[in-house]
């Protein structure tokens, strides 16, 4: 029962963070679109432009961080519920760091399977 409640709360938190990330990203994009012409028109006023750029960069950074946090929570939740890792993407997933041999270990395992 506790795991169901934990999964529901975690899923809700991840969805809330994902929504917050998308709203932040959208707001930052709109802000950038609105302020770009203002930068051209009011180019002599560099201090407000610098402040606005800093706010926009902060918004994009916050959006990415919150989105990455939400994806991490979803991955943790998937592992928690199913008890296994999500499917791996070939050539993008690193080798298992516990085996030092890497491909040699894989070849040994394949050879052992064939011998059986």
N, C-alpha and C positions, 0 to 999 in steps of 0.2 A: 504494500500500500504506500509505503514511504517513497519508493522509487517512482511510482506513478505521479505522486504529488511533486516530487523533485523534478521529474521530466516535464511536467506541465509548467511549473514555475520557470524552469530554465528555458524552455521553448518560448514562453511568453517574453522573457527578458531578451532573448536573442532576436525575436521579431521586433520588439520595441527598439532595440539598438539598430537593427537594419532599417527600420522606418526613419529613425533619427538621422542615420547616415545619409539616406536618400534625400531627406528634407534639407539637410545641411549642404549636400552637394548641389542640389537644385538652387538653393538660395545663393550659394557662392557663384554658380554659373550666371544667374540673373544679375547678381551684383557686378560681376566682371563685364557682362554685356552692357550694363547701364553706365558703368564708370569709364569704359574705354573711350567713347566719344568725349566724355568730360576731360579725360587726360589730354586729348588733342586740343580741345578748345581752351582749356585753362592750364596749358603747359607751364607757364611761369610760376604757378603755385605748386612748388614741388613738395613742400612739407605735408599738406593734406593728401597729395597723391601717394606719397610714401606711406602714410598712415593707412590709407585705404588699401594699398597693395599688401601691407602687412596683415591687415584683417582678412583679406581674400586668401592669402597664403595660409593663414591660420585656419580658415574655414575649410579649405581643401585638405589640409593635413588632418584636421579633426574628423572630417568625413571619411577619409581613408582609414584612419585608426579605428573609428567606431565600426566601420564595415568589416574590417579585418577581425575585430573582436567578436562581432556577431557570427562570422563564418567559423571562427575557432570554437565558439560555444556550440554551434550546430554540429561540428565535427566531433566534439567531445560527447554531445548528446547522442549522436549516432553510435559511437563506440560504446557508450554506457548502455543503451537500449539493446543493441544487437549483440554486443559482446565480441565484435570483430572490427577490424579496420575497414574503412571504405575501399572500394575498388581502386587499384593502382593504375596509373597511366604509364604505359611502356615508354622507356627511354627518358622519362622525366622523374621517375622515382629512384632515389639513390639506393645503392646496394645496402644490405644489412650490415651495420657497422660492427656487429659482434663477431662476424666471420672475417678473418684477415685475408683469407685466400680469395674471396670474391668469386671470380669465374672458375677458379680451380676447384673450389668447394662445390659449386654447381655441377661441374663435370664429374667429380667424385660421386656425388649423390645420384646422378643419372646412371653412372656406371654400376653402382650398387643396385639400383632398381632393375637394370637389365639383367644382372647376374641372378637376381632372385627369381 
